[in-house]
Every structure is written in structure tokens, then in C-alpha cells.
Amino acid sequence: MLEALVHLPRPSLATTSAVLASLTIIYSVAWVVYTRFFHPLARYPGPFWASISRFWMVNQIRLAQSEKTQKALHDRLGPIVRIAPNEVAIADPDAIKTIYGINSGFTKTDFYTPWRPAWCKYPDAFTNLDEKQHASRRKITNNLYSMSSIARSEESIDLCTAVLLEQMTKYAQSGATLDMAAWAQMYAFDVVGQLFFSRMFGFLEAGHDHRGYIRSLDLLLPILCAASVMPTYLRTVFLMGGALIQPRVLKALTSLKDIDNAAEQCIVDRHAQLEAGQKDESEKDILASLFSVMREKGDKVDFGRTEVKVEVYVALFAGSDTTAAAVSSVLYHLMKTPAAYNRLTAEIDAADADGRLSTPYVKYKEASALPYLDACIKEGMRLHPSVGLTLPRHVPAGGCQISGAWFPGGTRVGVNAAVVHRDRSIFGADADVFNPDRWLGPNAANMDRYMFQFGGGSRTCIGKNISLCEMYKMIPALLRSFHLELVHPERTWTTHNYWFNKPSHVDTRVTARS
């Protein structure tokens, strides 16, 4: 019997290939049938390809217009739309509190892990999936990013504003046009440099991306974002295999190393300055404060040099694109809406004449007290939140009811700020229109509850106060000294949504005000 089995003919390569192909087809058909008819999310509408594969989401990242696609889907299909076999996007503003509220029980999905630096011992605040660990680690440095701490560093931001205004003066004198979105990012990058390291990187002075950080981020974001939405088991293949055959992927991974090296170099430079006595530790930029935390309680809370580097890395990675997008949105929509622009400049001029604004640089406390400026900044962030994708979370064990529907534990759910910020039931029938007046009415407090541009709950963006302080100081300083107008007011701006929803080509003409 054994001898007979040994002498059985071996299947040919063609036969083996045919069997494998048949099994693949059977599995694929079974998967489609399951996801379309038997999966717990089968009842929810959405694109066909989204219901059977996460590659629908990957393609949306490639197209860089996810927020527009999601908004159109919700308008057509309702508040719950299936965007992957195991994930739904929810456009109900009340879902924000349910999903992202403190102690909600919802946890971050593995969407966030590709953004995590591979060398860190503890995940940073953005990529940490463990809620308890996130809370304990964030407490270590949280006070460094409070508004009171940032406001004490206003003079650092003023130094950057001074260089920006000098450069705007040159443009006004020459009559040349500029891309306001690019200058907003260079400003935001230099503010990070000044706040963290007591020195600007030099973007504003050079007037271009002379260190290559912006180019690095622009290469990196699409690749990391695509990896984040694809199946986990394919990410390494995509990144490593892509690096071998796709120059764009290789450049992106090289850019990731550039940001890593920049973070390390900032720490090396500071350590060398301290060793040489060139830097007094009492000079409290954020890096000095991080070193103080490491020295005073590092052993107790396990916060060492690597943890300092993580904080610097995150600041370099996320500290410019988000703020620049917000500043660009406010200025762009003001230039597109002359009545609002003129009203804001009148408010700034009146406050200036009354001595309510400091000279030469506006203080945050003064700017935030201007009601129309406050309304314009909120409206700019409402119409164009800096992050344009859903913030995915796992439904807690036992399941949960969201927007009148029951979702089993483990289901991926998320809300997109770019969608809920245009909800007419909250923001009015003109929710698609730039109208700062909505923030001066009786519904302002209620609308504020649904603003989601910085995330929500315990996962609110740790750099929120840096961003707000920059915006409230820079915008009135700019508009007090210059008149801005779009070179092509009839055109709509260009945006690319790779998690950070980045505007570009906000071509602007600058004129000095008398």
C-alpha cells in the first residue's frame, strides 16, 4: 500500500496552479458574500468596493480628497456609511461625545501605529493605543503645553512674527506675489524651532524650505497614510517592498529618517551647549523643560533621553502642517469674503487706536478678546479642519449604541471633523459658507460643543495651545500692517488630504497699509 502511494503520479505545476486559482476564487466569492450579506456591518450603505476591501480607502488616500468623498456619501446615504468591511464613518455630531468623550471606553485602532517612531520605548501621545498608559505618560509633560505655559513664551513667537513681517514688507515693495500657505508653514516651523530650541530653523529668513523638512513631510504623509488604512498584514510588504520597486516609497522612508535625524540632532546640540556652559538650564524653552523633567523625575517615571526625543520628533512631524492649514484657511476665506475681511480689519484698527493691542506685537490675551477675530478663526477652522479623515476607534467590548444603531464590540467607527463641521442642524442652513457672524449669535456655545478640529476628550491634540497662540497673534499682526488679496479670487484653492489636509497655491498679493 505504501509503495503504491509512493509511486502515485505527482501533480503537475499546471494542476497545482489550477487548484490554487480555484481555491482563491472560492475564497474570494465566499468573502464577498459574507461581507455583503452576513457581516455585522452589511446593513449599512456604502460603496460596493468599500464593503469588500480596505483598498477602497487606500484609493481615497491616493486621490487625496477623502473629506469631499465622505461628505458626498453622507449627503446621499445618511449619517452612517460603511467605508471598509469592518469600519463605518458616522456623520452625527452627537456621536463625538459618545465615541471620543473621556472614559467612553472606545480605544484607538491600529490606524495610528505606522506613524509611531520605531525606536521609542513608549508610544507618543498620538499613537499610543493603551488608554491607561496614554493617560499616565501624558501627565508627565502635559503642563508644558498648557496655554499658560505657552503664553509665557509669547516673546519667542514674536521673534518669528518680526521676521515674517520683514519678509512681507519686501513682497509689498517688490510687488511680487507669494503662496500664503507656504509662508504659513514656514512660519509655523520656525515657531516650533523658537519655542522648543530658542532658535528658528531659518525658513522665514531663507524664504524657502532650505532644510528640506517640508519636502520630507510632503513625501512621507501620503505613504504613511496609505499604510495606515490598508490591512495590517500588508503594511510591511507595502513599505519594504515598495521601497525596492517604487522610488516614491523609498524617498518617503528616507524622509522619515530625515525627521528622526533632525530630532536627534536638536538634542545632541543642546546637550553639547549645556556641557560647554553655553546654555543656562534656567532658560526655559520647551526642550530645557523636557531636560528638567528628565533630570528631576526621570528615574521615577521612566522619562529619559529617548522620551525627550519622542517629544521633539512629534513636534517636528506634526507641529507645522496642522497650524499652517488653519492659518491658511482663515486668511484664504477672509480674502474670498471681502465684507468679512473689511470688518475684521476695522475691528483690529479700532482696537489698535484704543490702545487695546500692544505694539509692535499683539499679545494672545489681547487678540483672543477681539470678538470678530475670534469668530473668523473659529470659522476658518470649522470650514477647513486640519485633519480631514475619520479618527477611528474600536467600539468597547459589549457593544454600544451610536446614532440610533447598535454596533458590536470591536467594530471600527469614526467621525470626520470635515463632515460634522458642515452639519446644518448644528451650524445652520449656510454651513457650507464662510460666515463668522454665526459665532456672534445665541447658538455659538452650542456650536462650540461640536467643533472637532483638535480631536476630543483625553485625546485632544497636545499641541492645541501652541497652534491657537500662533494664530491669534500672527493673523492680527499681519492684517494690521498689510492688505492681502488673492491673485486669482475667482479660483478655488487646492488642497491635498493625506490625514493633514494641506492647502497650497494660495497665491497672494501683499500691499503695505498706510
C-alpha positions as CSV (number, residue, x, y, z in Angstrom):
1,M,0.0,0.0,0.0
2,L,2.8,2.4,1.0
3,E,4.7,1.5,-2.1
4,A,1.6,2.3,-4.2
5,L,1.3,5.7,-2.6
6,V,5.0,6.5,-3.2
7,H,4.5,5.7,-6.9
8,L,1.4,7.9,-7.4
9,P,2.0,10.5,-10.1
10,R,2.9,13.9,-8.7
11,P,0.5,16.7,-9.7
12,S,1.9,18.9,-12.4
13,L,2.7,22.6,-11.9
14,A,-0.3,23.4,-14.1
15,T,-2.6,21.3,-11.9
16,T,-1.3,22.8,-8.7
17,S,-1.7,26.3,-10.2
18,A,-5.3,25.5,-11.2
19,V,-6.1,24.2,-7.8
20,L,-4.7,27.3,-6.1
21,A,-6.6,29.5,-8.5
22,S,-9.8,27.7,-7.8
23,L,-9.3,28.0,-4.1
24,T,-8.6,31.7,-4.4
25,I,-11.7,32.2,-6.4
26,I,-13.8,30.2,-4.0
27,Y,-12.4,32.1,-1.0
28,S,-12.9,35.5,-2.8
29,V,-16.5,34.7,-3.6
30,A,-17.2,33.5,-0.1
31,W,-15.6,36.6,1.3
32,V,-17.7,38.9,-0.9
33,V,-20.9,37.0,0.0
34,Y,-20.1,37.2,3.7
35,T,-19.2,40.9,3.7
36,R,-22.2,41.9,1.6
37,F,-24.9,39.8,3.3
38,F,-23.7,38.3,6.7
39,H,-21.2,40.7,8.2
40,P,-22.5,42.7,11.1
41,L,-22.0,45.9,9.1
42,A,-23.7,44.5,6.0
43,R,-26.9,46.5,6.7
44,Y,-25.1,49.9,6.3
45,P,-24.8,51.6,2.9
46,G,-21.6,52.5,1.3
47,P,-19.6,51.9,-1.9
48,F,-19.5,48.3,-3.1
49,W,-15.7,48.1,-3.1
50,A,-15.5,49.6,0.4
51,S,-17.7,46.8,1.7
52,I,-15.4,44.1,0.5
53,S,-11.9,45.6,0.7
54,R,-9.9,48.2,2.6
55,F,-8.3,49.1,-0.7
56,W,-11.2,51.4,-1.4
57,M,-9.8,53.6,1.4
58,V,-6.3,53.3,0.1
59,N,-7.5,54.6,-3.2
60,Q,-9.2,57.5,-1.4
61,I,-5.9,58.4,0.1
62,R,-4.3,58.3,-3.4
63,L,-6.9,60.7,-4.6
64,A,-6.3,63.0,-1.6
65,Q,-9.9,64.1,-1.4
66,S,-11.4,61.8,1.3
67,E,-13.3,64.5,3.1
68,K,-15.2,65.5,-0.1
69,T,-16.0,61.9,-0.9
70,Q,-17.2,61.2,2.6
71,K,-19.3,64.3,2.7
72,A,-21.0,63.4,-0.6
73,L,-21.6,59.8,0.6
74,H,-23.2,61.0,3.8
75,D,-25.4,63.5,1.9
76,R,-26.6,60.7,-0.3
77,L,-26.7,57.7,2.1
78,G,-27.2,59.1,5.6
79,P,-25.3,59.5,8.8
80,I,-23.7,56.0,8.9
81,V,-21.7,55.0,5.9
82,R,-19.6,51.8,5.6
83,I,-16.1,52.8,4.4
84,A,-14.4,49.4,4.9
85,P,-15.5,45.8,5.6
86,N,-15.2,46.4,9.3
87,E,-15.5,50.2,9.6
88,V,-18.1,52.9,9.4
89,A,-17.9,56.7,9.3
90,I,-20.5,58.5,11.3
91,A,-21.7,62.0,10.5
92,D,-23.9,62.5,13.5
93,P,-22.4,65.4,15.6
94,D,-23.7,63.8,18.8
95,A,-21.5,60.8,18.1
96,I,-18.5,62.9,19.0
97,K,-19.3,62.7,22.7
98,T,-20.2,59.0,22.6
99,I,-17.0,57.9,20.8
100,Y,-14.4,60.4,22.0
101,G,-15.7,61.5,25.4
102,I,-13.5,61.0,28.4
103,N,-13.9,57.4,29.8
104,S,-16.0,56.5,26.7
105,G,-14.3,53.1,26.6
106,F,-13.6,53.5,22.9
107,T,-9.9,52.8,22.0
108,K,-7.7,53.8,19.1
109,T,-7.3,51.3,16.3
110,D,-4.1,50.2,14.6
111,F,-4.6,53.0,12.1
112,Y,-2.2,55.0,14.2
113,T,0.7,52.6,14.6
114,P,2.5,53.3,11.2
115,W,3.0,56.9,12.5
116,R,4.9,55.7,15.6
117,P,8.7,56.1,15.6
118,A,10.1,52.6,15.7
119,W,12.8,53.4,18.2
120,C,10.6,54.7,21.0
121,K,10.1,52.8,24.3
122,Y,6.7,54.3,25.0
123,P,4.4,55.3,22.1
124,D,3.9,59.1,21.8
125,A,0.5,60.7,22.8
126,F,-0.8,60.4,19.2
127,T,0.0,56.8,18.5
128,N,-0.5,55.2,22.0
129,L,-3.4,52.7,21.8
130,D,-3.4,51.9,25.5
131,E,-5.7,54.4,27.3
132,K,-4.3,53.9,30.7
133,Q,-0.7,54.2,29.6
134,H,-1.5,57.2,27.5
135,A,-3.1,59.0,30.5
136,S,-0.1,58.2,32.7
137,R,2.5,59.2,30.1
138,R,0.8,62.3,29.1
139,K,0.7,63.6,32.7
140,I,4.5,63.7,32.7
141,T,4.7,66.6,30.2
142,N,1.1,67.9,29.9
143,N,1.7,71.1,31.8
144,L,4.5,72.1,29.3
145,Y,1.8,72.5,26.6
146,S,-0.8,74.3,28.7
147,M,-1.9,77.7,27.4
148,S,-0.4,79.5,30.5
149,S,3.0,77.9,29.7
150,I,2.8,78.7,26.0
151,A,1.6,82.3,26.7
152,R,4.7,82.8,28.9
153,S,6.7,82.2,25.7
154,E,5.0,84.8,23.6
155,E,8.2,86.7,23.0
156,S,9.5,83.6,21.2
157,I,6.6,83.7,18.8
158,D,7.1,87.5,18.4
159,L,10.6,86.9,17.1
160,C,9.2,84.8,14.3
161,T,6.4,87.3,13.6
162,A,9.1,90.0,13.3
163,V,10.9,88.1,10.5
164,L,7.6,87.3,8.8
165,L,6.6,91.0,8.7
166,E,10.0,91.9,7.3
167,Q,9.6,89.4,4.5
168,M,6.1,90.6,3.8
169,T,7.5,94.2,3.6
170,K,9.9,93.0,0.9
171,Y,7.0,91.5,-1.1
172,A,4.9,94.6,-0.7
173,Q,7.8,96.7,-2.0
174,S,8.6,94.5,-4.9
175,G,5.0,93.7,-6.0
176,A,5.9,90.0,-6.3
177,T,3.2,87.5,-5.3
178,L,3.6,84.7,-2.8
179,D,1.9,81.5,-1.7
180,M,0.5,82.3,1.7
181,A,0.1,78.6,2.5
182,A,3.8,78.1,2.1
183,W,4.7,81.1,4.2
184,A,2.2,79.9,6.9
185,Q,4.0,76.6,7.1
186,M,7.5,78.2,7.2
187,Y,6.2,80.5,10.0
188,A,4.8,77.5,11.9
189,F,8.0,75.5,11.6
190,D,10.1,78.4,12.8
191,V,7.8,78.9,15.8
192,V,8.4,75.3,16.7
193,G,12.1,75.9,16.5
194,Q,11.9,79.0,18.7
195,L,9.6,77.5,21.3
196,F,11.4,74.2,21.6
197,F,15.1,75.2,20.9
198,S,15.3,79.0,21.3
199,R,16.2,79.3,17.7
200,M,14.3,79.4,14.5
201,F,15.2,76.8,11.9
202,G,15.6,79.6,9.3
203,F,12.7,79.0,7.0
204,L,11.4,82.6,7.2
205,E,14.9,84.1,6.9
206,A,15.7,82.0,3.8
207,G,12.2,82.3,2.3
208,H,12.2,78.6,1.3
209,D,12.3,75.1,2.6
210,H,16.1,75.3,3.0
211,R,16.4,72.4,5.4
212,G,14.1,70.1,3.4
213,Y,11.8,69.3,6.3
214,I,8.7,70.4,4.4
215,R,9.6,68.3,1.4
216,S,10.3,65.4,3.7
217,L,6.8,65.6,5.2
218,D,5.2,66.1,1.8
219,L,6.8,62.8,0.6
220,L,6.1,61.0,3.8
221,L,2.5,61.7,4.6
222,P,0.8,60.1,1.6
223,I,2.8,56.8,2.1
224,L,2.2,56.6,5.9
225,C,-1.5,57.5,5.4
226,A,-1.9,54.8,2.8
227,A,-0.2,52.2,5.1
228,S,-2.5,53.3,7.9
229,V,-5.7,52.4,6.1
230,M,-4.6,49.2,4.5
231,P,-4.8,45.8,6.1
232,T,-2.2,45.4,8.9
233,Y,-0.6,42.3,7.4
234,L,0.2,44.2,4.1
235,R,1.8,47.2,5.6
236,T,5.3,45.9,5.9
237,V,5.1,44.4,2.4
238,F,3.9,47.8,1.1
239,L,6.6,49.8,2.8
240,M,9.6,47.5,2.4
241,G,8.6,46.0,-1.0
242,G,7.5,49.4,-2.2
243,A,10.9,50.8,-1.3
244,L,12.6,48.3,-3.6
245,I,10.4,48.9,-6.6
246,Q,8.8,52.3,-6.1
247,P,11.1,55.4,-5.8
248,R,8.4,57.4,-4.2
249,V,8.1,55.0,-1.3
250,L,11.9,54.8,-0.9
251,K,12.1,58.6,-0.8
252,A,9.3,58.7,1.8
253,L,11.1,56.3,4.1
254,T,14.3,58.2,3.6
255,S,12.3,61.3,4.6
256,L,11.2,59.6,7.8
257,K,14.8,59.1,8.7
258,D,15.5,62.8,8.0
259,I,12.9,63.8,10.6
260,D,14.4,61.2,13.0
261,N,17.9,62.6,12.5
262,A,16.7,66.2,12.9
263,A,15.1,65.3,16.3
264,E,18.3,63.6,17.4
265,Q,20.5,66.4,16.3
266,C,18.5,69.0,18.2
267,I,19.0,67.0,21.4
268,V,22.7,66.5,20.7
269,D,23.2,70.2,20.0
270,R,21.5,71.2,23.3
271,H,23.4,68.6,25.3
272,A,26.7,69.9,23.9
273,Q,25.7,73.5,24.7
274,L,24.9,72.6,28.3
275,E,28.2,70.7,28.6
276,A,30.1,73.7,27.3
277,G,28.2,76.1,29.5
278,Q,26.8,77.9,26.5
279,K,23.3,77.4,27.6
280,D,21.8,78.1,31.0
281,E,19.2,75.4,32.0
282,S,17.2,78.2,33.6
283,E,16.4,79.5,30.1
284,K,13.1,77.7,29.7
285,D,12.3,76.8,26.2
286,I,10.4,73.5,25.9
287,L,13.5,71.4,25.3
288,A,15.0,72.8,28.5
289,S,11.8,72.0,30.3
290,L,11.9,68.4,28.9
291,F,15.5,68.1,30.2
292,S,14.3,69.3,33.6
293,V,11.6,66.7,33.7
294,M,14.2,64.1,32.8
295,R,16.6,65.3,35.5
296,E,14.1,65.8,38.3
297,K,11.8,62.8,37.9
298,G,13.1,60.8,35.0
299,D,14.0,57.8,37.1
300,K,10.7,57.8,38.9
301,V,8.5,58.0,35.8
302,D,11.0,56.4,33.3
303,F,11.4,59.5,31.2
304,G,14.9,59.6,29.7
305,R,16.6,61.0,26.6
306,T,14.6,58.7,24.3
307,E,11.4,60.1,25.7
308,V,12.7,63.7,25.2
309,K,13.5,62.8,21.6
310,V,9.9,61.5,21.1
311,E,8.5,64.9,22.1
312,V,10.9,66.7,19.7
313,Y,10.1,64.2,16.9
314,V,6.4,64.7,17.2
315,A,6.8,68.5,17.3
316,L,8.8,68.3,14.0
317,F,6.4,65.9,12.5
318,A,3.1,67.5,13.4
319,G,3.9,71.0,14.6
320,S,3.7,72.8,11.3
321,D,1.3,71.3,8.8
322,T,-1.7,71.5,11.1
323,T,-1.2,75.1,12.2
324,A,-0.3,76.2,8.7
325,A,-3.5,74.7,7.3
326,A,-5.6,76.5,9.9
327,V,-3.9,79.9,9.3
328,S,-4.2,79.4,5.6
329,S,-7.9,78.6,5.9
330,V,-8.6,81.7,7.9
331,L,-6.7,84.0,5.5
332,Y,-7.9,82.4,2.4
333,H,-11.6,82.6,3.4
334,L,-11.2,86.2,4.5
335,M,-9.7,87.1,1.2
336,K,-12.5,85.3,-0.6
337,T,-15.1,87.2,1.5
338,P,-14.3,91.0,1.3
339,A,-17.1,92.0,3.7
340,A,-15.7,89.8,6.4
341,Y,-12.1,90.9,5.7
342,N,-13.1,94.6,5.9
343,R,-15.0,94.1,9.1
344,L,-12.1,92.3,10.7
345,T,-9.5,94.9,9.8
346,A,-11.9,97.6,11.1
347,E,-12.0,95.7,14.4
348,I,-8.2,95.4,14.5
349,D,-7.8,99.1,13.6
350,A,-10.2,100.2,16.3
351,A,-8.6,98.1,19.0
352,D,-5.2,99.4,17.9
353,A,-6.4,103.0,18.0
354,D,-7.8,102.5,21.5
355,G,-4.6,101.0,22.8
356,R,-6.1,97.6,23.3
357,L,-3.4,96.0,21.1
358,S,0.3,96.1,22.0
359,T,2.9,97.4,19.7
360,P,4.8,96.1,17.8
361,Y,3.4,92.6,18.6
362,V,-0.1,91.6,19.6
363,K,-0.4,89.6,22.8
364,Y,-2.5,86.5,22.8
365,K,-4.8,87.7,25.6
366,E,-5.5,90.9,23.6
367,A,-6.2,89.1,20.3
368,S,-8.5,86.5,21.9
369,A,-10.6,89.3,23.3
370,L,-11.5,90.6,19.8
371,P,-14.9,89.0,19.1
372,Y,-14.8,89.2,15.3
373,L,-11.2,87.9,15.1
374,D,-12.3,85.0,17.4
375,A,-15.3,84.3,15.1
376,C,-13.1,84.4,12.0
377,I,-10.6,82.0,13.4
378,K,-13.2,79.6,14.6
379,E,-15.0,79.8,11.2
380,G,-11.8,79.1,9.3
381,M,-11.1,76.0,11.4
382,R,-14.7,74.9,11.0
383,L,-14.7,75.0,7.2
384,H,-11.3,73.5,6.9
385,P,-10.2,71.4,9.9
386,S,-6.5,70.5,9.6
387,V,-7.2,66.7,9.8
388,G,-9.5,65.5,7.1
389,L,-10.0,61.8,7.8
390,T,-12.1,60.0,10.4
391,L,-10.4,59.4,13.8
392,P,-11.0,55.6,14.0
393,R,-11.9,53.9,17.3
394,H,-12.8,50.4,18.4
395,V,-16.3,50.0,20.0
396,P,-15.8,48.7,23.5
397,A,-16.5,45.1,24.5
398,G,-20.2,44.5,24.9
399,G,-21.1,46.9,22.1
400,C,-22.6,50.4,22.0
401,Q,-25.4,52.3,20.5
402,I,-24.3,55.2,18.3
403,S,-26.7,57.4,16.3
404,G,-29.6,55.0,17.0
405,A,-27.7,52.0,15.7
406,W,-26.1,49.1,17.7
407,F,-22.5,48.2,17.0
408,P,-20.8,45.1,18.4
409,G,-17.6,45.4,20.3
410,G,-14.5,45.7,18.2
411,T,-16.3,47.5,15.3
412,R,-14.3,50.4,13.9
413,V,-16.1,53.7,14.0
414,G,-15.1,57.2,13.5
415,V,-16.1,60.8,12.9
416,N,-14.6,63.2,10.4
417,A,-14.4,66.8,11.5
418,A,-14.6,68.0,7.9
419,V,-18.0,66.4,7.6
420,V,-19.6,67.2,11.0
421,H,-18.4,70.8,10.8
422,R,-20.8,71.3,8.0
423,D,-23.8,69.8,9.6
424,R,-26.8,72.1,9.0
425,S,-28.6,71.0,12.1
426,I,-25.8,72.5,14.2
427,F,-24.2,75.2,12.1
428,G,-27.2,76.4,10.2
429,A,-28.5,76.3,6.6
430,D,-25.4,78.1,5.3
431,A,-23.0,75.6,6.9
432,D,-21.0,75.4,3.6
433,V,-20.4,79.2,3.7
434,F,-17.8,81.3,5.4
435,N,-19.9,83.3,7.8
436,P,-18.1,84.4,11.0
437,D,-21.3,86.1,12.2
438,R,-22.7,82.7,13.2
439,W,-20.2,82.8,16.1
440,L,-21.6,86.0,17.4
441,G,-25.2,84.7,17.8
442,P,-27.0,82.9,20.6
443,N,-26.1,79.5,19.2
444,A,-22.3,80.0,19.5
445,A,-21.8,78.0,22.7
446,N,-23.8,75.1,21.3
447,M,-21.7,75.1,18.1
448,D,-18.5,75.1,20.1
449,R,-19.5,71.8,21.6
450,Y,-19.3,70.2,18.2
451,M,-16.0,71.7,17.0
452,F,-13.7,68.7,16.5
453,Q,-10.6,70.2,14.7
454,F,-8.3,69.2,17.6
455,G,-10.0,65.9,18.4
456,G,-11.8,65.3,21.6
457,G,-11.7,64.1,25.2
458,S,-8.4,62.9,26.6
459,R,-7.0,62.6,23.1
460,T,-7.3,66.3,22.3
461,C,-4.2,67.4,20.3
462,I,-1.4,68.1,22.8
463,G,-0.2,71.0,20.6
464,K,-3.5,72.7,20.5
465,N,-2.4,75.7,22.6
466,I,0.7,76.3,20.6
467,S,-1.4,76.4,17.4
468,L,-4.0,78.7,18.9
469,C,-1.4,81.1,20.3
470,E,0.3,81.4,16.9
471,M,-2.9,82.0,15.1
472,Y,-4.3,84.7,17.4
473,K,-1.0,86.5,17.4
474,M,0.0,86.2,13.8
475,I,-3.2,87.0,12.0
476,P,-3.9,90.4,13.5
477,A,-0.3,91.4,13.3
478,L,-0.3,90.6,9.6
479,L,-3.6,92.3,8.8
480,R,-2.7,95.4,10.9
481,S,0.3,96.1,8.7
482,F,-0.7,94.7,5.3
483,H,-3.6,94.4,2.9
484,L,-3.9,90.9,1.4
485,E,-5.7,89.9,-1.7
486,L,-5.9,86.7,-3.8
487,V,-4.2,86.9,-7.2
488,H,-7.0,84.8,-8.7
489,P,-10.1,85.4,-6.5
490,E,-12.2,83.5,-8.9
491,R,-10.4,80.3,-8.3
492,T,-10.9,77.8,-5.5
493,W,-7.8,76.8,-3.6
494,T,-6.1,73.5,-3.9
495,T,-6.0,71.0,-1.0
496,H,-4.5,67.6,-0.6
497,N,-5.8,65.4,2.2
498,Y,-3.3,62.9,3.5
499,W,-4.5,62.9,7.1
500,F,-3.3,66.5,7.3
501,N,-5.5,68.4,4.8
502,K,-2.8,70.6,3.3
503,P,-3.7,73.7,1.2
504,S,-1.3,75.0,-1.5
505,H,-1.2,77.8,-4.1
506,V,-2.9,80.4,-2.0
507,D,-1.4,82.9,-4.3
508,T,-1.5,86.3,-2.6
509,R,-0.6,89.9,-3.3
510,V,0.6,92.0,-0.3
511,T,0.3,95.7,0.0
512,A,1.6,97.8,2.9
513,R,-1.1,99.7,4.8
514,S,-0.5,103.3,5.5
